[in-house]
Amino acid sequence: MHLDMPHPEPDRALEEFVVDRPGSIIFVGHHLSTGTQIRCLIRTISLGGAVLEIGEGVEMPNHFFLEILGIHDEIGCTLVKRAGNTVTISFNMLIDPEFLHHVIRLNFEASQ
């Protein structure tokens, strides 16, 4: 493909789900130690990433783990962009669809 040509749009974008669920950003330290944590609000989530809300002046690492409140698994993540207190992240690997459905069900059950 020539560089001046527009790139084609992806065939399918990953569906995002609004969850507004608390979570923690766990910093990755020396030898993968996980000492520092900051709280966040997970606004939306998909198989490939999420949009988080954090404090305005909070330092954000480029690579970290995300823990969702109520689920004891940590997801490896990479910072994509930040605009004020809104952070867009990508997961280092697509999460399992069953795991995503579990997160969505937790959110649904909490709102009942």
C-alpha positions in Angstrom: 0.0 0.0 0.0 1.3 3.4 -0.9 2.0 5.8 2.0 -0.2 8.6 0.6 -3.2 6.3 0.4 -5.7 6.3 3.2 -5.6 3.3 5.5 -8.8 1.1 5.4 -11.0 1.1 8.4 -10.9 -2.0 10.6 -13.6 -4.5 9.6 -14.9 -4.7 13.2 -14.3 -2.7 16.3 -14.4 -4.3 19.7 -17.7 -3.6 21.5 -17.4 -1.5 24.6 -19.5 -1.9 27.7 -20.2 0.7 30.3 -19.4 -0.7 33.7 -18.5 2.3 35.9 -16.8 -0.2 38.3 -14.0 0.7 40.8 -10.6 -0.7 40.2 -6.9 -0.4 41.0 -3.9 0.5 38.9 -0.9 -1.5 40.2 2.5 -0.2 39.2 5.0 -2.7 37.9 8.3 -2.2 39.8 11.8 -3.8 39.8 11.6 -7.6 39.1 7.9 -7.2 38.5 7.2 -6.2 42.1 3.8 -4.6 42.6 4.0 -2.1 45.5 2.3 1.1 44.5 -1.5 1.2 43.7 -3.9 3.9 42.8 -7.6 3.7 42.7 -9.5 4.3 39.4 -13.0 4.1 38.0 -13.4 1.8 35.0 -15.8 3.6 32.8 -15.9 1.2 29.8 -14.3 -2.1 29.0 -13.9 -4.2 25.9 -12.0 -7.4 25.0 -9.0 -5.2 24.1 -8.9 -2.4 26.5 -10.7 0.1 28.7 -11.3 3.8 29.5 -10.5 4.7 33.1 -11.0 7.8 35.2 -8.2 8.7 37.7 -7.2 11.8 39.7 -6.1 14.8 37.7 -2.6 15.1 39.0 -1.9 11.4 39.5 1.2 10.0 37.7 0.4 7.2 35.3 2.9 4.5 34.3 3.1 3.3 30.7 2.8 -0.3 31.8 0.8 -1.6 34.8 -1.7 -4.1 36.0 -5.4 -3.4 36.3 -7.4 -5.1 39.0 -11.2 -4.9 38.9 -13.0 -4.7 42.3 -14.5 -8.0 43.1 -12.3 -10.0 40.7 -8.9 -11.2 42.0 -7.2 -11.4 38.6 -4.7 -8.7 37.4 -4.7 -7.7 33.7 -1.5 -6.5 32.1 -2.1 -3.1 30.5 -0.4 -0.4 28.4 -1.3 3.3 28.5 -2.6 4.5 25.1 -3.5 8.1 25.8 -4.5 10.5 28.6 -6.7 13.5 28.5 -7.0 15.2 31.9 -8.5 12.5 34.2 -9.5 10.2 31.4 -7.1 7.4 30.5 -7.4 5.0 27.5 -5.6 1.7 28.0 -5.1 -1.4 25.9 -4.8 -4.9 27.4 -1.5 -6.6 26.6 -3.6 -9.6 25.4 -7.3 -9.8 24.5 -9.2 -10.8 27.6 -11.3 -14.0 27.5 -14.9 -13.3 26.5 -16.1 -15.2 29.5 -14.1 -13.0 31.8 -15.6 -9.9 30.1 -19.1 -11.3 30.6 -18.3 -12.0 34.2 -17.3 -8.3 34.7 -20.5 -7.1 33.0 -22.6 -9.5 35.1 -21.0 -8.2 38.3 -21.9 -4.7 37.3 -25.5 -5.7 36.4 -26.0 -7.6 39.7 -24.6 -4.6 41.7 -27.2 -2.3 40.1 -30.2 -4.6 41.0 
